[in-house]
Amino acid sequence: MKHSPVDFVLRPGASGWEFWKIPPKSDPSPEPDFSSKSLGVARHLMMAVPTRSLLAVPVWISPQGDPTELAELELLSRHLLKKNAEVYGIPILEKDGRSLVLALSSIDDDRAQDYYSKAATFEFPARLWDSDAEDVIVWREWGEICFAFYRDKKCVYFACTGEISIGAPLCGIITRTAMRLRFEGVTLRMPTRLRLIGDFSFEDRTALRDTLQVDLEHSPVSPPPFLPDTYNNPAPPSAKMEMEKRTRWQKFLFFAVGGIAFYTLILLFVSGDLLVRRIQLSRLTSELHSIEGAASGAHKLVTEWKEFRAAVDPASFAIDQLAAVATEIPGEQVRLTQYSFDSGRFTIAGEAADVAQAYDFFERIKKAPLLQDYDWTSRQPQLVGRNKVRFEMEGLRPDAKTSEE
């Protein structure tokens, strides 16, 4: 997983939990008097899972295989996988066409279970020590001694021994582990440097150094957490359920907020459009009021003209219109059979020798000076006998009254 900003680290200590504040631009500092209420200030809490609830086995696998699936198969084949444990395959390195993976299983721990819901990410404690030059690091968690082996600053194995003091059993466990890791090619040599973290007596330090024959460095005070560039996130089962629940809730909130934002934008758009339309309506209303007087006068003038036109406009007299129509007859072979005029509607019907003469007469009527105010339409000429077609045309003046009027 990619590195995310961590503001607090909860780590198991020698006699209880250690709570560290991780400022963005200064050194980490311990927070004394830790309690569950202390976690309320953490926005991105990293929890170090107690080592006693973890099982680590380094295995070599094919680079093409899935690390987690192969790690689970390896633990199952060795009968090391506990019921309901979560399995993780943590890549360490690749060499000679093989991949070294730390097969890790994680189970719930009653000392940590109350804090799972507060953590944003998880890590195992051995990875939070600065292993710059050490091959082995030894520390205590709740009185029990734990140790981890490193190769090129990467943890390749760790375990909780269950021992509470340094003695022959602990030295034997570390020695046998070092030999097995060297035989399996997990480490390249026997350890030469060991770091001891915590309150250990001079006799304990001397016994460990002499038995293992290593250069020993002692840190009586627990150093601050060393945050790696990436997180492995070996969450226990209950913690994983909490993380999945939190992820589902975050997705729900994301879509809910997105939906609210979308409908808010729609509401703002509709409100803005309504506001613009109201402004336009107000402007048009103002313009209407401003021209209302002039429009009323113009309407009155048009009405008076319509009433007066019938008395002075030649195009309004039926006899003048008929004369204009007769003038446009192209020859003796075209004759009129019907003529009517009523309220601006002009209807003409007649007969012609052929269709060409009928259309010629129609074009002449449209171009007649006295009849150009009319909008002319014609029907398809109909053959009614030898050398005889019947035609009909209609002209409609803009001020003509319709049947509804």
C-alpha positions in Angstrom: 0.0 0.0 0.0 1.1 3.5 -0.7 2.3 5.7 2.2 -0.5 7.8 3.7 0.1 10.6 6.3 0.1 9.1 9.8 -0.4 11.4 12.8 -0.3 8.9 15.6 1.1 5.4 16.2 -0.2 2.9 18.7 2.5 0.3 19.5 2.7 -2.5 22.1 5.4 -1.7 24.6 7.2 -3.6 27.3 4.4 -3.2 29.9 1.5 -1.7 27.9 0.6 0.4 24.9 2.9 3.2 23.6 1.1 6.1 22.0 3.3 8.2 19.8 2.4 11.5 18.1 3.9 11.9 14.6 4.1 15.7 13.7 4.6 16.4 10.0 7.8 18.5 10.4 9.3 17.4 13.7 10.4 14.3 15.6 7.8 11.9 17.0 7.0 12.3 20.7 5.4 9.9 23.2 2.0 10.8 24.6 1.9 9.8 28.3 -1.1 8.5 30.2 -2.6 6.6 27.2 -6.3 5.6 27.4 -8.9 4.8 24.8 -10.0 8.4 24.9 -6.6 9.4 23.7 -7.4 7.9 20.3 -10.0 10.5 19.7 -7.4 13.0 18.6 -6.0 10.7 15.9 -7.2 11.3 12.3 -5.0 8.7 10.7 -3.9 6.2 13.4 -1.4 3.4 12.7 -1.7 0.4 15.0 1.1 -2.1 15.4 -0.5 -5.5 15.8 0.9 -7.3 18.9 3.6 -9.8 17.8 2.0 -12.6 19.8 -1.1 -12.5 17.5 1.0 -12.8 14.3 2.8 -15.8 12.7 5.5 -15.2 10.1 7.2 -17.7 7.8 9.6 -16.7 5.0 9.0 -18.7 1.8 10.5 -18.7 -1.7 7.8 -18.7 -4.4 7.6 -18.1 -8.2 7.5 -14.4 -9.2 4.5 -15.2 -11.4 2.4 -16.5 -8.5 0.0 -14.6 -6.3 2.0 -14.0 -3.0 -1.1 -14.2 -0.7 -2.5 -17.4 -2.3 0.9 -19.1 -2.2 1.5 -17.9 1.4 -1.8 -19.4 2.5 -1.0 -22.7 0.7 2.4 -22.8 2.4 0.9 -22.2 5.9 -1.8 -24.8 5.3 0.7 -27.4 4.2 2.7 -26.9 7.4 -0.4 -27.0 9.5 0.4 -23.5 10.9 -2.8 -21.7 9.9 -5.2 -21.1 12.8 -8.9 -20.9 12.3 -10.4 -17.6 11.0 -6.9 -16.1 10.6 -6.2 -13.6 7.9 -3.3 -14.4 5.6 -1.0 -12.0 3.8 1.9 -12.5 1.5 4.4 -9.7 1.9 7.1 -9.5 -0.9 10.6 -9.0 0.4 13.0 -9.4 -2.5 13.6 -11.2 -5.8 16.7 -13.2 -6.6 17.7 -15.9 -9.1 14.2 -16.1 -10.6 12.5 -16.6 -7.2 10.6 -14.2 -4.9 11.1 -14.2 -1.1 7.8 -13.6 0.6 7.0 -13.3 4.3 3.9 -15.5 4.7 2.0 -13.9 7.6 -1.2 -14.9 9.4 -3.0 -12.5 11.7 -5.6 -13.3 14.4 -7.5 -11.2 16.9 -5.9 -10.1 20.1 -8.0 -9.3 23.2 -5.6 -6.5 24.2 -6.0 -4.8 20.9 -9.5 -5.6 19.7 -11.1 -2.5 21.4 -8.9 -0.2 19.3 -9.4 -1.9 15.8 -12.2 0.5 14.8 -10.0 3.5 15.6 -7.1 2.5 13.3 -6.8 3.6 9.7 -3.9 1.2 8.9 -1.9 -1.6 10.5 1.7 -2.8 10.7 3.7 -5.4 12.6 6.0 -4.1 15.3 9.2 -5.5 13.9 8.8 -3.3 10.9 8.6 -0.1 13.0 12.2 -0.5 14.3 15.0 1.3 12.5 17.2 -1.7 11.3 19.9 0.4 9.6 22.8 -1.8 10.7 21.4 -4.6 12.8 20.9 -8.2 11.8 18.7 -9.0 14.8 16.5 -6.8 17.1 15.2 -8.1 20.5 12.5 -6.3 22.5 9.7 -6.9 25.0 5.9 -6.7 24.5 3.9 -6.9 27.7 6.8 -8.6 29.4 7.3 -11.3 26.7 10.5 -11.2 24.6 10.2 -10.9 20.8 12.9 -10.9 18.2 13.2 -10.2 14.4 15.8 -10.9 11.7 16.6 -8.4 8.9 18.2 -8.5 5.5 19.1 -5.3 3.7 17.0 -3.4 6.2 13.9 -5.5 5.5 12.4 -7.8 8.1 12.5 -11.4 6.9 11.3 -13.1 10.1 9.9 -12.2 13.6 8.3 -14.1 16.5 7.2 -13.8 20.0 9.1 -16.3 22.1 6.9 -16.3 25.2 10.0 -16.0 27.3 10.1 -13.3 30.0 13.9 -13.3 30.6 17.1 -13.8 28.7 18.6 -17.3 29.3 19.6 -20.4 27.5 16.1 -21.1 26.1 15.9 -17.7 24.4 19.5 -17.9 23.1 18.8 -21.4 21.7 15.7 -20.2 19.9 17.5 -17.3 18.3 20.5 -19.5 17.3 18.3 -22.2 15.8 16.3 -19.6 13.9 19.5 -18.0 12.5 20.8 -21.3 11.3 17.5 -22.2 9.6 17.2 -18.9 7.9 20.8 -19.2 6.7 20.2 -22.7 5.4 17.0 -21.7 3.5 18.8 -18.7 1.9 16.6 -16.2 3.6 19.7 -14.6 5.2 23.2 -14.6 3.7 25.2 -15.2 6.9 24.9 -15.7 10.6 24.0 -12.5 12.5 26.9 -10.3 13.6 25.1 -7.3 15.1 22.2 -7.4 17.6 20.2 -4.5 19.1 18.5 -5.0 22.4 15.7 -2.6 23.2 14.3 -2.1 26.7 15.3 -2.4 30.3 17.7 -5.4 30.4 20.3 -5.9 33.1 24.1 -6.0 32.5 24.0 -9.8 33.1 21.3 -10.3 30.5 23.1 -8.3 27.9 26.4 -10.1 28.6 24.8 -13.5 28.3 23.1 -12.7 25.1 26.2 -11.2 23.5 28.5 -14.1 24.6 26.1 -16.9 23.7 25.3 -15.5 20.2 28.8 -14.1 19.6 27.5 -10.8 18.2 28.2 -7.1 18.6 25.4 -5.9 20.9 23.9 -2.5 21.1 21.6 -1.6 23.9 18.8 1.0 23.8 17.3 1.2 27.3 14.5 3.5 26.2 12.2 2.5 23.4 13.0 4.6 20.3 10.2 6.3 18.3 8.5 4.4 15.6 10.3 4.2 12.3 7.6 4.7 9.6 8.4 2.7 6.4 7.7 4.1 2.9 4.9 1.6 2.3 2.5 -0.2 4.6 1.7 -3.9 4.6 -1.5 -3.5 6.5 -1.7 -7.0 8.1 -5.1 -6.3 9.7 -6.6 -9.0 12.0 -10.0 -10.5 11.1 -12.1 -8.1 13.2 -10.0 -5.2 12.1 -10.4 -6.1 8.5 -14.2 -6.2 9.0 -14.1 -2.8 10.6 -12.1 -1.5 7.7 -14.5 -2.9 5.1 -17.4 -1.5 7.0 -15.7 1.9 7.1 -14.9 1.7 3.4 -18.6 0.9 2.6 -19.7 3.8 4.8 -17.2 6.2 3.1 -18.5 5.1 -0.3 -22.0 5.6 0.8 -21.1 9.1 2.1 -19.2 9.8 -1.1 -22.2 9.0 -3.4 -24.6 10.7 -1.0 -22.6 13.9 -1.0 -22.2 13.6 -4.8 -25.9 13.1 -5.2 -26.7 16.1 -3.0 -24.1 18.2 -4.8 -25.6 17.1 -8.2 -29.2 18.0 -7.2 -28.0 21.2 -5.6 -26.4 22.1 -8.9 -29.6 21.3 -10.7 -31.6 23.4 -8.3 -29.1 26.3 -8.7 -29.4 26.0 -12.5 -33.2 25.9 -12.4 -33.3 28.8 -9.9 -30.8 30.8 -12.1 -32.8 30.0 -15.2 -36.0 31.1 -13.5 -34.4 34.3 -12.2 -33.2 35.1 -15.8 -36.6 34.4 -17.2 -38.2 36.6 -14.5 -35.8 39.4 -15.4 -36.6 39.0 -19.1 -40.4 39.0 -18.3 -40.0 42.1 -16.2 -38.0 43.8 -19.0 -40.6 42.7 -21.7 -43.4 43.9 -19.4 -41.7 47.3 -19.1 -41.3 47.5 -22.9 -44.9 46.5 -23.4 -46.1 49.3 -21.1 -43.8 51.7 -22.8 -45.3 50.9 -26.3 -48.8 50.3 -25.2 -50.0 53.8 -26.1 -48.3 53.7 -29.6 -49.6 50.1 -30.2 -53.1 51.2 -29.3 -53.0 54.1 -31.7 -51.6 51.9 -34.5 -54.3 49.3 -33.9 -56.9 52.0 -34.1 -55.4 53.3 -37.3 -55.3 49.9 -38.9 -59.0 49.3 -37.9 -60.0 52.6 -39.5 -58.0 51.9 -42.6 -59.7 48.5 -43.0 -63.1 50.2 -42.7 -62.1 53.0 -45.1 -60.3 50.7 -47.6 -63.4 49.2 -48.9 -64.5 52.6 -50.2 -61.2 53.8 -51.8 -59.0 50.8 -52.7 -59.7 49.4 -56.2 -58.5 46.0 -55.1 -61.5 45.8 -52.8 -64.1 46.2 -55.6 -65.3 43.0 -57.2 -65.8 44.6 -60.6 -62.2 45.9 -60.7 -60.8 42.5 -59.6 -62.9 40.7 -62.3 -61.5 43.1 -64.9 -58.0 42.5 -63.7 -58.6 38.7 -64.0 -60.2 39.0 -67.4 -57.2 41.0 -68.6 -54.9 38.1 -67.9 -56.8 35.5 -69.9 -54.2 34.3 -72.4 -56.6 33.5 -75.3 -60.0 32.4 -76.5 -59.4 28.8 -75.4 -59.4 29.8 -71.7 -62.7 30.9 -70.2 -63.9 31.5 -66.6 -66.8 29.5 -65.2 -66.8 30.8 -61.6 -65.8 33.9 -59.8 -66.4 34.8 -56.2 -65.1 37.3 -53.7 -65.9 37.4 -50.0 -64.1 39.2 -47.1 -60.6 39.0 -48.7 -61.0 35.6 -50.2 -60.9 35.3 -54.0 -61.9 32.1 -55.8 -61.6 31.6 -59.6 -62.6 28.5 -61.6 -62.4 27.9 -65.4 -61.6 25.7 -68.3 -58.6 25.6 -70.7 -57.6 23.6 -73.8 -54.6 22.0 -72.0 -52.7 21.9 -68.7 -50.1 24.4 -70.0 -52.6 27.1 -70.6 -54.1 26.6 -67.1 -50.7 27.0 -65.5 -49.9 30.0 -67.7 -53.1 31.7 -66.6 -52.3 30.9 -63.0 -48.9 32.6 -63.3 -50.4 35.6 -65.0 -52.9 36.0 -62.1 -50.1 36.0 -59.5 -48.2 38.7 -61.3 -51.2 41.0 -61.9 -50.5 44.4 -60.2 -54.0 44.7 -58.7 -53.9 41.1 -57.4 -50.4 40.9 -55.8 -51.7 41.4 -52.3 -53.2 37.9 -52.5 -51.5 34.7 -51.6 -52.5 32.4 -54.5 -52.9 28.6 -54.4 -54.1 26.3 -57.1 -55.3 22.7 -57.4 -54.1 20.1 -59.9 -55.9 20.7 -63.2 -58.5 18.0 -64.0 -59.1 16.5 -67.5 -62.8 16.7 -68.2 -63.0 15.9 -71.9 -61.1 16.0 -75.2 -59.0 19.2 -75.3 -60.6 20.5 -72.1 -59.1 20.7 -68.5 -60.8 22.3 -65.5 -58.7 24.4 -63.1 -59.4 26.2 -59.8 -57.4 28.7 -57.9 -57.8 30.7 -54.7 -56.3 33.9 -53.5 -56.3 35.0 -49.8 -55.5 38.5 -48.7 -53.7 38.9 -45.3 -56.6 40.7 -43.8 -59.1 38.1 -44.9 -61.5 36.8 -42.2 -61.3 33.1 -41.5 -64.3 30.8 -41.0 -63.6 30.8 -37.2 -63.9 34.6 -37.1 
